[in-house]
């Protein structure tokens, strides 16, 4: 989703985390976690982030 919105996305294999940035907004999430940071502000999503077919799913 982030890539389709034109964000710069980076996958960090060692920590299983993703960062996405666009227009000064930085999003950080970790696979298996419901915790997300948006510009260093903690948010909670309904379902843990997960990888399916090489893509990250966030609900």
TIKEVEX-362390 format. One record per residue: residue number from 1; x, z, y of N, C-alpha, C, O in turn. Coordinates in Angstrom, 3 decimals. Layout:
{NUM,{X,Z,Y},{X,Z,Y},{X,Z,Y},{X,Z,Y}}
...
END
This chain:
{1,{0.821,0.000,-1.182},{0.000,0.000,0.000},{0.869,0.000,1.251},{0.601,-0.745,2.194}}
{2,{1.912,0.835,1.264},{2.760,0.927,2.444},{3.400,-0.418,2.772},{3.455,-0.821,3.933}}
{3,{3.879,-1.102,1.747},{4.519,-2.400,1.964},{3.525,-3.412,2.522},{3.873,-4.197,3.404}}
{4,{2.303,-3.406,2.024},{1.267,-4.327,2.503},{0.923,-4.056,3.968},{0.489,-4.961,4.682}}
{5,{1.115,-2.818,4.414},{0.856,-2.462,5.809},{2.055,-2.746,6.709},{2.003,-2.509,7.916}}
{6,{3.131,-3.253,6.118},{4.303,-3.598,6.898},{5.287,-2.466,7.112},{6.180,-2.570,7.953}}
{7,{5.137,-1.389,6.364},{6.055,-0.254,6.482},{7.353,-0.526,5.728},{7.378,-1.301,4.772}}
{8,{8.408,0.109,6.163},{9.672,0.089,5.441},{9.594,1.184,4.388},{9.384,2.351,4.719}}
{9,{9.761,0.818,3.130},{9.594,1.763,2.021},{10.917,1.914,1.287},{11.609,0.934,1.008}}
{10,{11.256,3.171,0.978},{12.475,3.456,0.213},{12.128,4.355,-0.967},{11.434,5.361,-0.821}}
{11,{12.624,3.972,-2.134},{12.455,4.754,-3.363},{13.750,5.501,-3.617},{14.829,4.911,-3.569}}
{12,{13.650,6.802,-3.889},{14.812,7.643,-4.150},{14.719,8.114,-5.609},{14.044,9.095,-5.920}}
{13,{15.405,7.399,-6.477},{15.316,7.632,-7.921},{15.676,9.063,-8.311},{14.968,9.675,-9.111}}
{14,{16.750,9.604,-7.768},{17.223,10.940,-8.172},{16.200,12.035,-7.913},{16.103,12.983,-8.692}}
{15,{15.435,11.918,-6.830},{14.462,12.954,-6.472},{13.031,12.543,-6.765},{12.105,13.333,-6.578}}
{16,{12.841,11.289,-7.232},{11.510,10.756,-7.517},{10.608,10.835,-6.280},{9.431,11.182,-6.372}}
{17,{11.186,10.507,-5.129},{10.445,10.553,-3.877},{10.420,9.180,-3.205},{11.238,8.304,-3.484}}
{18,{9.462,9.037,-2.326},{9.291,7.808,-1.564},{9.190,8.179,-0.094},{8.532,9.153,0.272}}
{19,{9.847,7.394,0.739},{9.650,7.511,2.177},{9.164,6.165,2.680},{9.622,5.112,2.235}}
{20,{8.234,6.219,3.610},{7.712,5.002,4.228},{7.667,5.244,5.729},{7.280,6.321,6.183}}
{21,{8.068,4.231,6.496},{8.095,4.386,7.942},{7.556,3.137,8.620},{7.880,2.010,8.245}}
{22,{6.724,3.368,9.627},{6.211,2.275,10.445},{5.805,2.832,11.800},{5.072,3.817,11.896}}
{23,{6.295,2.183,12.835},{5.909,2.512,14.211},{6.029,4.004,14.509},{5.140,4.597,15.119}}
{24,{7.128,4.599,14.075},{7.387,6.001,14.365},{6.676,6.999,13.477},{6.805,8.206,13.681}}
{25,{5.930,6.523,12.500},{5.257,7.419,11.559},{6.055,7.409,10.267},{6.301,6.353,9.686}}
{26,{6.456,8.597,9.820},{7.241,8.751,8.599},{6.416,9.513,7.570},{5.931,10.613,7.833}}
{27,{6.267,8.908,6.396},{5.519,9.524,5.300},{6.490,9.772,4.156},{7.284,8.899,3.806}}
{28,{6.423,10.967,3.573},{7.270,11.358,2.447},{6.364,11.872,1.344},{5.467,12.676,1.596}}
{29,{6.598,11.408,0.115},{5.853,11.960,-1.018},{6.713,11.956,-2.259},{7.667,11.187,-2.382}}
{30,{6.351,12.837,-3.181},{7.076,13.001,-4.443},{6.111,12.734,-5.588},{4.987,13.236,-5.601}}
{31,{6.568,11.932,-6.553},{5.728,11.679,-7.717},{5.362,12.988,-8.405},{6.199,13.878,-8.559}}
{32,{4.099,13.092,-8.817},{3.628,14.284,-9.508},{3.206,15.409,-8.584},{2.810,16.477,-9.051}}
{33,{3.284,15.186,-7.278},{2.959,16.242,-6.312},{1.751,15.858,-5.466},{1.532,14.683,-5.172}}
{34,{0.977,16.859,-5.080},{-0.136,16.663,-4.154},{0.305,16.873,-2.708},{-0.473,16.645,-1.781}}
{35,{1.537,17.301,-2.515},{2.040,17.567,-1.175},{2.655,16.311,-0.576},{3.445,15.620,-1.220}}
{36,{2.284,16.031,0.657},{2.781,14.871,1.394},{3.206,15.366,2.769},{2.573,16.258,3.335}}
{37,{4.265,14.796,3.301},{4.663,15.094,4.676},{4.408,13.852,5.516},{4.815,12.749,5.153}}
{38,{3.733,14.041,6.641},{3.519,12.972,7.609},{4.136,13.462,8.905},{3.626,14.383,9.542}}
{39,{5.249,12.831,9.289},{6.024,13.294,10.453},{6.318,14.788,10.347},{6.158,15.533,11.314}}
{40,{6.749,15.214,9.165},{7.115,16.598,8.846},{5.955,17.585,8.901},{6.176,18.796,8.894}}
{41,{4.736,17.091,8.957},{3.557,17.955,8.892},{2.986,17.878,7.483},{2.702,16.791,6.981}}
{42,{2.819,19.023,6.853},{2.361,19.073,5.468},{0.891,18.699,5.352},{0.044,19.176,6.108}}
{43,{0.612,17.831,4.381},{-0.750,17.415,4.045},{-0.912,17.557,2.539},{0.077,17.576,1.805}}
{44,{-2.144,17.657,2.077},{-2.426,17.729,0.650},{-3.363,16.587,0.284},{-4.381,16.375,0.943}}
{45,{-3.015,15.851,-0.770},{-3.874,14.777,-1.249},{-4.641,15.271,-2.480},{-4.257,16.266,-3.095}}
{46,{-5.714,14.582,-2.833},{-6.596,15.026,-3.915},{-5.966,14.953,-5.298},{-6.203,15.816,-6.143}}
{47,{-5.162,13.917,-5.525},{-4.576,13.670,-6.837},{-3.071,13.502,-6.662},{-2.640,12.856,-5.707}}
{48,{-2.259,14.064,-7.554},{-0.806,13.892,-7.423},{-0.405,12.418,-7.392},{-0.988,11.593,-8.094}}
{49,{0.581,12.100,-6.584},{1.121,10.738,-6.537},{1.665,10.381,-7.918},{2.285,11.212,-8.581}}
{50,{1.429,9.145,-8.345},{1.902,8.736,-9.655},{2.359,7.286,-9.630},{1.951,6.513,-8.763}}
{51,{3.194,6.927,-10.570},{3.690,5.565,-10.695},{2.938,4.870,-11.823},{2.841,5.391,-12.934}}
{52,{2.412,3.696,-11.524},{1.720,2.892,-12.531},{2.222,1.463,-12.395},{2.109,0.854,-11.331}}
{53,{2.774,0.936,-13.475},{3.305,-0.426,-13.491},{4.300,-0.686,-12.356},{4.288,-1.748,-11.732}}
{54,{5.151,0.296,-12.105},{6.186,0.128,-11.096},{5.716,0.288,-9.666},{6.478,0.033,-8.733}}
{55,{4.492,0.699,-9.478},{3.919,0.920,-8.150},{3.497,2.371,-8.018},{3.171,3.028,-9.007}}
{56,{3.507,2.860,-6.801},{3.095,4.234,-6.554},{1.623,4.252,-6.166},{1.192,3.501,-5.291}}
{57,{0.860,5.114,-6.823},{-0.558,5.264,-6.554},{-0.797,6.594,-5.855},{-0.380,7.650,-6.330}}
{58,{-1.474,6.519,-4.723},{-1.835,7.721,-3.963},{-3.318,7.646,-3.668},{-3.792,6.658,-3.107}}
{59,{-4.054,8.680,-4.042},{-5.500,8.724,-3.776},{-5.812,9.724,-2.700},{-6.976,9.901,-2.340}}
END
